[in-house]
Amino acid sequence: MLEIGSGTGINFSFYKDVSVTAIEPNPFLRKTSYERAAAAKTPIHVMEGNAEQLPFSEQSFDTVIGTLVLCTIPNPVEAIREISRVCKPTGTILLFEHVRHENSLLGKLQDFLTPIWKRACDGCHLNRDTIHLLKQEDIEIIEINKHVGNIFITVEARKKQM
């Protein structure tokens, strides 16, 4: 299993009976990830890396997970391509993201706030249309669940079978 943008490793306590490789580009967050990985009940290998250039061979992982990460990645399209590349054809892509709201007024508010928010929150874009980005990169959406007024989504997806 690969976790992209592990941040502080907050997810590590949820992993059971699986080997995890976690990448995190931010050295400050990665430091805490190392500590949480050491305390985890499953093997977790934390390493420096970014999702736009994954240092793994094609079809290396059964599952790729991202939690509130595609909003911050500078080039989310390239990250999605890399996720697809390293995920096995029968693998699963699991994401938890915040997205641009479907309501035009709320979406415009997110558009307005994003430049300020990006500076304050490590490059985070409030208004990314993650579902559109996934679909344009031939990712098959299996299930989407919306949360907290449709601002947050969970996505189960996989590479489209050719």
C-alpha positions in Angstrom: 0.0 0.0 0.0 1.2 3.5 -0.8 0.1 6.6 1.0 0.9 9.8 -0.8 1.5 13.0 1.3 1.4 11.2 4.6 1.7 14.5 6.4 2.2 13.8 10.1 1.2 10.2 9.7 -2.2 10.7 11.3 -3.5 7.7 9.3 -0.9 5.3 10.5 -2.8 4.0 13.5 -5.7 2.9 11.2 -3.5 0.5 9.1 -3.7 -3.2 10.2 -2.1 -6.3 8.7 -0.6 -4.4 5.7 2.8 -3.1 4.7 2.7 0.6 4.0 5.1 2.9 2.1 4.4 6.5 2.8 5.8 9.5 1.0 5.9 13.1 2.3 7.8 16.0 0.8 7.6 18.4 3.8 10.6 17.6 6.2 8.8 19.1 9.2 5.7 16.9 8.7 7.8 13.9 7.7 9.6 14.1 11.1 6.3 13.4 12.9 5.5 10.8 10.3 8.7 8.9 11.3 7.7 9.0 14.9 4.1 7.7 14.2 5.4 5.0 11.9 7.7 3.7 14.7 4.7 3.5 17.0 2.4 1.8 14.4 1.2 -1.8 14.7 2.1 -2.5 11.1 5.3 -2.0 9.1 5.3 1.6 7.7 8.3 2.9 5.6 8.3 6.7 5.5 10.4 8.4 2.8 10.9 11.7 1.2 9.1 12.1 -2.1 6.4 13.8 -4.0 3.4 12.5 -5.8 4.3 14.1 -9.2 7.5 11.9 -9.4 6.9 8.7 -7.5 10.2 6.7 -7.2 8.5 3.3 -7.8 8.1 1.0 -10.8 4.9 0.6 -12.7 2.1 -1.4 -11.0 3.9 -1.6 -7.6 1.0 -1.2 -5.3 -2.4 -2.8 -4.7 -3.7 0.3 -3.1 -2.9 4.0 -3.2 -4.3 6.3 -0.5 -4.4 10.1 -0.4 -5.9 12.2 2.4 -6.3 15.9 1.8 -3.4 15.9 -0.5 -4.5 16.6 -4.1 -5.6 20.1 -3.0 -2.0 21.0 -2.1 0.1 19.2 -4.8 1.3 21.8 -7.2 0.6 19.6 -10.3 -2.4 17.4 -9.4 -2.7 16.0 -13.0 0.8 14.7 -12.9 0.2 13.2 -9.5 -2.9 11.4 -10.7 -0.9 10.1 -13.6 1.8 8.8 -11.3 -0.8 7.3 -8.9 -2.3 5.5 -11.9 1.2 4.3 -13.1 2.2 2.8 -9.8 -1.2 1.2 -9.0 -1.8 -2.3 -10.2 -4.5 -2.8 -12.9 -6.8 -4.4 -10.3 -5.7 -2.0 -7.6 -7.7 0.5 -5.6 -7.3 4.3 -5.3 -8.8 5.7 -2.1 -9.0 9.5 -1.6 -10.4 11.8 1.0 -10.4 15.4 -0.3 -12.1 18.7 -0.1 -13.4 20.0 -3.4 -14.9 23.0 -5.2 -18.5 23.2 -4.1 -21.3 22.4 -6.7 -23.3 25.5 -5.5 -22.1 28.3 -7.7 -22.1 30.9 -4.9 -20.1 28.8 -2.6 -17.8 27.7 -5.4 -17.2 31.4 -6.2 -16.4 32.1 -2.6 -13.9 29.3 -2.6 -12.4 30.8 -5.8 -12.1 34.2 -4.1 -10.5 32.7 -0.9 -8.1 30.3 -2.6 -5.2 32.8 -3.3 -5.2 33.8 0.4 -5.7 30.3 1.6 -2.9 29.0 -0.5 -0.4 31.3 1.2 -1.6 30.5 4.7 -2.1 26.8 4.2 1.0 25.4 2.5 -0.4 25.8 -1.1 -3.8 24.3 -0.5 -6.4 25.1 -3.1 -9.9 25.3 -1.7 -11.4 25.1 -5.2 -9.9 22.0 -6.9 -12.3 19.9 -9.0 -10.7 16.6 -8.1 -13.4 14.4 -9.6 -13.0 16.1 -13.0 -9.2 15.7 -12.8 -9.6 12.0 -12.0 -12.0 11.4 -14.8 -9.9 13.2 -17.4 -6.9 11.0 -16.5 -8.9 7.8 -17.2 -9.6 7.0 -13.5 -12.8 5.0 -13.1 -14.8 6.3 -10.1 -16.4 3.4 -8.3 -18.0 5.3 -5.4 -18.1 8.9 -4.2 -19.5 9.9 -0.8 -20.0 13.5 0.1 -19.5 14.9 3.6 -19.9 18.2 5.5 -22.2 20.1 3.2 -20.6 18.4 0.1 -17.2 20.1 0.6 -15.4 16.9 1.5 -15.6 13.7 -0.5 -14.3 10.2 -0.2 -13.6 8.4 -3.5 -13.0 4.8 -4.3 -11.5 4.5 -7.8 -9.3 2.4 -10.0 -7.5 2.7 -13.3 -9.9 2.3 -16.3 -9.5 -1.2 -17.8 -8.4 -0.9 -21.4 
